[in-house]
Amino acid sequence: MPEAEGKTFEFQDESAIRADFLETIDYAGNPQEITYETDEFSAVCPFSGLPDIGTVIIVYVPDRRLVELKSLKYYFVSFRNAGIYQEAATDRIYRDLHALLMPKRLMVKTVYNIRGGIGSTCVMDSETM
């Protein structure tokens, strides 16, 4: 694999991501669309070791479980020192939440801060898969 020019920073591999931090709350209510959004998401580019910072938007229609928000925050923080490409981070969040919640619908969108003049938005949506 090619290496970035200049300085690089150490980071952990994807095993640092802690899906086991995620917890659920039982849900027996009527169908509703729930949206969670944070602009405090960060991971590390595995090419350069530089941070990728952005917004994560989760939209889902629960079946029987909700994600507990404090556990979701801890889960997101576990990405902070993990080397993972932006597209793979979106995929990982989608897969972890889908396995945890088994929702009727799930959409995960990541919008990364512009870097090198290029913006990056990644979307995984159960309705289009």
C-alpha positions in Angstrom: 0.0 0.0 0.0 1.4 3.5 -0.8 2.3 5.7 2.0 1.4 9.3 2.6 4.1 12.0 2.2 5.2 14.0 5.2 4.4 13.2 8.8 2.0 10.5 9.8 0.3 9.8 13.1 -0.2 6.4 14.8 -3.7 5.0 15.0 -5.4 1.8 15.9 -7.1 -0.7 13.5 -10.8 -1.3 13.2 -10.8 -3.6 16.2 -10.8 -0.4 18.3 -14.4 0.2 17.2 -16.6 -0.9 20.1 -20.0 -2.1 18.9 -20.3 -3.8 22.2 -20.9 -0.4 23.7 -24.3 -0.1 22.0 -27.3 -0.8 24.2 -31.0 -0.8 23.4 -34.3 0.2 25.0 -37.5 -1.8 24.4 -40.0 -0.1 22.1 -43.7 -1.0 21.8 -45.0 2.3 20.4 -46.6 3.2 17.1 -44.4 3.4 14.0 -42.4 6.6 13.9 -39.3 7.9 12.1 -36.5 8.8 14.5 -33.5 10.9 13.6 -30.2 11.2 15.5 -27.5 13.6 14.4 -24.1 14.5 15.7 -21.4 16.8 14.2 -18.8 15.4 16.6 -17.9 12.2 14.7 -14.2 11.6 13.9 -12.1 8.7 12.7 -8.6 8.5 11.2 -7.7 8.2 7.6 -5.7 4.9 7.4 -3.6 6.4 4.5 -2.3 9.5 6.3 -3.3 9.1 10.0 -5.0 12.5 9.8 -8.5 12.9 11.3 -11.6 12.6 9.3 -14.2 14.8 11.0 -17.9 15.0 10.1 -21.5 14.7 10.8 -23.4 11.4 11.2 -27.1 11.3 10.6 -29.1 8.2 11.5 -32.8 7.9 10.5 -34.7 4.8 11.4 -38.1 3.3 12.0 -37.8 1.0 15.0 -39.4 -2.4 15.2 -39.0 -3.4 18.9 -35.8 -1.6 20.0 -34.4 1.9 20.2 -30.7 2.6 20.6 -29.8 4.1 23.9 -28.2 7.5 23.2 -25.4 7.5 25.7 -24.2 4.2 24.4 -24.4 5.5 20.9 -22.1 8.4 21.9 -19.6 6.0 23.4 -19.7 3.9 20.3 -19.0 7.0 18.1 -16.1 8.0 20.4 -14.6 4.5 19.8 -14.0 5.5 16.2 -11.8 8.4 17.2 -8.5 6.6 17.0 -9.5 3.9 14.5 -8.1 3.9 11.0 -11.0 3.5 8.7 -11.9 5.0 5.4 -15.0 7.2 5.2 -17.0 4.9 3.1 -16.1 1.9 5.4 -17.1 3.9 8.5 -20.5 4.5 7.0 -20.9 0.9 6.2 -19.7 -0.2 9.7 -22.1 2.1 11.5 -25.0 0.9 9.3 -24.1 -2.8 9.8 -23.7 -2.4 13.6 -26.9 -0.5 14.0 -28.9 -2.9 11.7 -27.7 -5.9 13.6 -28.5 -4.3 17.0 -31.9 -2.9 16.2 -33.3 -4.9 13.3 -35.3 -1.8 12.4 -38.1 -1.6 9.8 -36.0 1.0 8.0 -32.5 2.4 8.5 -30.5 5.1 6.8 -27.0 6.2 7.8 -25.5 9.3 6.2 -22.0 10.7 6.9 -21.0 14.1 5.7 -17.3 14.8 6.2 -15.6 18.2 6.5 -14.1 19.3 3.2 -10.5 18.2 2.9 -8.3 19.1 -0.1 -11.2 21.0 -1.6 -13.3 17.8 -1.8 -16.5 17.2 0.2 -17.5 13.6 0.9 -21.0 12.3 1.7 -21.8 8.6 2.1 -25.3 7.1 2.4 -26.5 3.6 3.2 -30.3 3.2 3.1 -32.2 0.0 3.6 -34.8 1.3 1.2 -32.3 1.4 -1.7 -30.4 -1.7 -1.0 
